[in-house]
Amino acid sequence: METIRKIIHIDMDAFYASVEQRDNPVLRGKPVAVGGSGERGVVAAASYEARKFGVRSATSSKVAKRKCPNLIFVRPRFDEYKKVSNQIRDIFLEYTDLVEPLSLDEAYLDVTFAKKGKPSATLIAREIKNRITEETKLIA
């Protein structure tokens, strides 16, 4: 009998912008873009408040400012994003060693033979999502 694989895809919500809003209460609830604000700058990540205006990753800063005049640009802190990513990855590794990262904020987990948690991939995903929120104050 063939084993049915159980794969979970986890992606953090507006990761860089969410870390900035978490760490700086002044930014919460405001349109935030992580990236360069100069003439040739580019948005690396946009908060959901900025996305409502059509600001997305890879949008030029000039276009982003035109779409959202109140946009707040924040310089990237890649060391902090890497630190949070490692914290999240440590949670993944408590459930499975089979983690395939796609980026700092996204990964596939094979929980076919999970180390702990529920027998259902859906329940494991929910448990991981809750732990990420509890431990990092971020949403997956």
C-alpha positions in Angstrom: 0.0 0.0 0.0 1.4 3.4 -1.1 1.7 6.1 1.5 -0.2 9.3 0.7 2.2 12.3 1.3 1.0 15.1 3.5 2.5 18.4 2.4 1.9 21.8 4.1 2.7 25.1 2.4 3.3 28.0 4.9 3.7 31.6 3.8 4.0 34.6 6.1 1.7 37.5 5.5 3.5 40.7 4.2 6.5 39.4 6.1 9.0 42.3 6.0 6.3 44.9 6.4 4.7 42.9 9.2 8.0 42.6 11.1 8.4 46.4 10.8 4.9 47.0 12.1 5.3 44.6 14.9 8.6 46.2 16.0 7.5 49.8 15.6 4.0 50.5 17.0 3.9 53.9 15.2 3.7 51.9 11.9 0.7 49.7 12.9 -2.4 50.3 10.8 -0.5 52.5 8.3 0.6 51.9 4.7 4.2 50.7 4.9 6.6 49.8 2.2 9.9 48.2 2.9 12.5 49.2 0.4 14.2 52.2 -1.2 12.3 55.5 -1.3 14.7 57.2 -3.7 14.1 58.0 -7.3 15.2 54.5 -8.4 14.0 52.7 -5.3 11.8 49.6 -5.3 9.3 48.2 -2.9 10.5 44.9 -1.4 7.3 44.3 0.6 4.1 46.2 1.3 1.8 46.1 4.3 -1.9 45.2 3.7 -2.8 48.9 4.3 -0.5 49.8 1.3 -1.8 47.0 -0.8 -5.3 48.5 -0.7 -3.8 51.3 -2.8 -2.2 48.9 -5.3 1.3 49.0 -3.8 3.0 45.6 -4.3 6.4 44.1 -4.2 8.6 45.2 -7.1 6.6 48.4 -7.6 8.9 51.4 -8.2 9.0 53.8 -5.2 7.9 56.6 -7.5 4.8 54.7 -8.6 4.1 53.5 -5.1 4.2 57.1 -3.7 1.8 58.2 -6.5 -0.6 55.4 -5.7 -0.4 56.0 -2.0 0.7 59.5 -1.0 0.8 58.6 2.7 3.1 55.6 2.2 5.8 55.3 4.8 9.1 53.8 3.5 11.2 51.8 5.9 14.7 50.6 5.1 15.1 46.8 5.1 16.5 45.1 8.1 17.5 41.8 6.6 19.3 40.6 9.7 16.1 40.9 11.7 14.0 39.2 8.9 16.6 36.3 8.9 16.4 36.1 12.7 12.6 35.8 12.7 12.8 33.4 9.7 15.1 31.1 11.8 12.7 31.3 14.7 9.8 30.2 12.4 12.0 27.5 10.9 12.8 26.1 14.3 9.0 25.7 14.9 8.8 23.8 11.6 11.6 21.5 12.6 9.8 20.4 15.7 7.2 18.8 13.4 9.4 17.5 10.6 12.9 17.4 9.3 11.6 17.6 5.7 11.4 21.4 5.3 11.9 22.9 1.8 12.3 26.7 2.2 11.4 28.8 -0.8 12.4 32.1 0.8 12.8 33.7 4.2 9.0 33.7 4.7 7.8 30.6 2.8 8.3 26.9 3.0 6.9 23.5 2.2 6.8 20.9 5.0 6.3 17.2 4.5 4.4 16.0 7.6 3.6 12.6 6.3 5.4 11.2 9.3 5.2 14.2 11.7 7.4 14.1 14.8 4.5 15.6 16.9 1.2 17.1 16.6 -2.0 15.8 15.1 -2.4 13.0 12.6 -4.1 15.4 10.1 -2.0 17.8 8.0 -4.7 20.4 8.4 -4.6 20.1 12.2 -0.8 20.2 12.1 -0.8 23.3 9.9 -3.3 25.0 12.3 -1.1 24.2 15.3 2.0 25.6 13.5 0.1 28.7 12.5 -1.0 29.3 16.1 2.5 28.7 17.4 4.0 31.2 14.9 1.5 33.8 16.0 2.1 33.1 19.7 5.9 33.1 19.5 6.5 35.8 16.9 3.3 37.9 16.9 3.1 37.5 13.1 0.5 35.8 10.9 1.2 32.8 8.7 
